[in-house]
Amino acid sequence: MSFTVAQRQRAVGLYKRLLRTSRKTFDGDAVAIAAARDETRRRFKEAAKETDATKIDDGLKMGDEIVSVLRQNVVQGKWRQEKEAYELRMTKDTELGNNDSIK
């Protein structure tokens, strides 16, 4: 057994979303964008060898979760010497929660 047509279409869409999301998340950081692209490519090449339909679906689900984490929970920080502090670059998708659940 190998990828079904639906799984292949889902994988192609996921691959594109991961690349697009990492470019947006790491905007302006060519090293981070290249590393994310290379890691995405490596993992997809490895996953292409999988033949178990359940494992393929699990991998696609994990990829969707990674897209969500990149969009909502990862921010860039740049050191600003004049302020002696890090400046964070948030996006419209960045999850801004509170710490009530950990108090």
C-alpha angles and dihedrals in degrees: 000000000000138000116325118224090256092050091048092051091047091049093051091050091047092049091053092046091051092051093045093046094049091049090052095042094048096036111165094016106100093179094055092044091051092047092050091047093049093047092048091050092047094050094047092050089052092046091051087072093059117110102177108099092208092053090047091053091046090052092050091049091051089050090054089051091051090053089052093049092048092050099043109025110030120083132174121239125197124190111240109199094193090058095033088224142090118265113213122214109215125187130209088261096053110120110235106193134157132243097243093115093058099044 
